[in-house]
Amino acid sequence: MTVVLRDAMTFLSKDIDPIVGAISYENPLNANTTLTINAGNKVITLLAKQIKLAIFKLDGKEFGFIFKSTGYYANNNDKDFNKWNQGTKRMLRRELKPCFSNERDTRHGLAQ
């Protein structure tokens, strides 16, 4: 099954700005999974193990992350969600768009 994270911030190094765009990959996610980042004017293909951190908004209540080649979601309370939302908004100068329309679609193999 192909997973598409429609709007994500992907950090490849602490020394360069994140790449912002859609991430797609075939489930399951592991270190050797090929990911494609579509950043509008460029498309980047890499392995999951090359990503330091990816941050994305699953829906209107939860954020998700790719860290150490594993997908995670944070079952946030309102305060934590708002902190992540404001932090990403400060970096991007806009809010991340939700990747999925409802909670049933959000988990796609992500660990809590």
FINU-49203 format. One record per residue (C-alpha): residue number from 1; z, y, x. Coordinates in steps of 0.25 Angstrom, whole numbers. Each point is the difference from the previous one (the first is absolute). Layout:
residues N
+-------+-------+-------+-------+
! kolgu !     z !     y !     x !
+-------+-------+-------+-------+
!   NUM !     Z !     Y !     X !
...
+-------+-------+-------+-------+
This chain:
residues 112
+-------+-------+-------+-------+
! kolgu !     z !     y !     x !
+-------+-------+-------+-------+
!     1 !     0 !     0 !     0 !
!     2 !    -4 !    14 !     5 !
!     3 !    11 !    10 !     0 !
!     4 !    -4 !    15 !     0 !
!     5 !    11 !    10 !     3 !
!     6 !    -8 !    13 !    -5 !
!     7 !     8 !    11 !     8 !
!     8 !     8 !    -4 !    12 !
!     9 !     5 !     7 !    13 !
!    10 !    -3 !    -9 !    11 !
!    11 !     7 !     2 !    14 !
!    12 !    -7 !    -7 !    12 !
!    13 !     8 !     7 !    10 !
!    14 !    12 !    10 !     1 !
!    15 !    -9 !     9 !     8 !
!    16 !   -11 !     2 !   -10 !
!    17 !    -1 !     5 !   -14 !
!    18 !     0 !   -10 !   -11 !
!    19 !   -13 !    -5 !    -7 !
!    20 !     0 !     3 !   -14 !
!    21 !    -9 !    -8 !    -9 !
!    22 !    -1 !   -13 !    -8 !
!    23 !     4 !   -13 !     7 !
!    24 !    -6 !   -13 !    -5 !
!    25 !     2 !   -15 !     5 !
!    26 !     0 !   -14 !    -5 !
!    27 !    14 !    -6 !    -4 !
!    28 !     8 !    -5 !     7 !
!    29 !     4 !    11 !    10 !
!    30 !     3 !    -5 !    14 !
!    31 !    -1 !     5 !    14 !
!    32 !   -15 !    -5 !     1 !
!    33 !    -4 !     5 !   -14 !
!    34 !   -12 !    10 !     1 !
!    35 !     2 !    13 !    -7 !
!    36 !   -10 !    10 !    -3 !
!    37 !     4 !    15 !    -1 !
!    38 !   -10 !     9 !    -8 !
!    39 !     4 !    14 !     4 !
!    40 !   -12 !     6 !    -7 !
!    41 !    -9 !     5 !    12 !
!    42 !     4 !   -12 !     8 !
!    43 !     3 !   -15 !    -2 !
!    44 !     9 !    -7 !    10 !
!    45 !     2 !   -15 !     1 !
!    46 !    12 !    -6 !     8 !
!    47 !    10 !   -11 !     0 !
!    48 !    14 !     2 !    -8 !
!    49 !     7 !    -2 !    13 !
!    50 !    -6 !    14 !     5 !
!    51 !     7 !     8 !   -11 !
!    52 !    13 !     6 !     4 !
!    53 !     3 !     4 !   -14 !
!    54 !    -8 !     2 !   -13 !
!    55 !     7 !     8 !   -12 !
!    56 !    -6 !    -1 !   -14 !
!    57 !     5 !     3 !   -14 !
!    58 !     0 !   -12 !    -9 !
!    59 !     2 !     7 !   -13 !
!    60 !     8 !    11 !    -5 !
!    61 !    13 !    -7 !     4 !
!    62 !    -2 !    -7 !    13 !
!    63 !    -5 !     2 !    14 !
!    64 !    -6 !   -12 !     8 !
!    65 !    -1 !    -2 !    15 !
!    66 !    -8 !    -8 !    10 !
!    67 !     9 !    -2 !    12 !
!    68 !    -1 !   -11 !    11 !
!    69 !   -12 !    -6 !    -7 !
!    70 !     8 !    -2 !   -13 !
!    71 !    -1 !     7 !   -13 !
!    72 !    13 !     5 !    -7 !
!    73 !     4 !     8 !   -12 !
!    74 !    12 !     8 !    -2 !
!    75 !     7 !    -1 !   -14 !
!    76 !     4 !    14 !     1 !
!    77 !    10 !     8 !    -8 !
!    78 !    -5 !    14 !    -5 !
!    79 !     7 !     7 !    12 !
!    80 !    -7 !    -9 !    11 !
!    81 !   -13 !     0 !    -7 !
!    82 !     0 !    15 !     0 !
!    83 !     4 !     1 !    14 !
!    84 !   -12 !    -9 !     4 !
!    85 !    -9 !     8 !    -9 !
!    86 !     4 !    14 !     5 !
!    87 !    -1 !    -6 !    15 !
!    88 !   -14 !    -5 !    -2 !
!    89 !    -4 !    13 !    -8 !
!    90 !     5 !     9 !    12 !
!    91 !    -8 !    -8 !    10 !
!    92 !   -13 !    -1 !    -9 !
!    93 !     2 !    13 !    -7 !
!    94 !    -2 !    -8 !   -13 !
!    95 !     6 !   -12 !    -7 !
!    96 !    -5 !   -14 !     3 !
!    97 !    -7 !    -6 !   -12 !
!    98 !     5 !   -12 !    -7 !
!    99 !    -7 !   -13 !     5 !
!   100 !     2 !    -7 !   -13 !
!   101 !     1 !     3 !   -15 !
!   102 !    12 !    -8 !    -4 !
!   103 !    11 !    -8 !     6 !
!   104 !    -6 !   -14 !    -3 !
!   105 !   -11 !     4 !    10 !
!   106 !     8 !     6 !    11 !
!   107 !     6 !   -12 !     8 !
!   108 !   -12 !    -8 !     5 !
!   109 !     8 !    -8 !    10 !
!   110 !     9 !    11 !     5 !
!   111 !    14 !    -3 !     4 !
!   112 !    12 !     8 !    -5 !
+-------+-------+-------+-------+
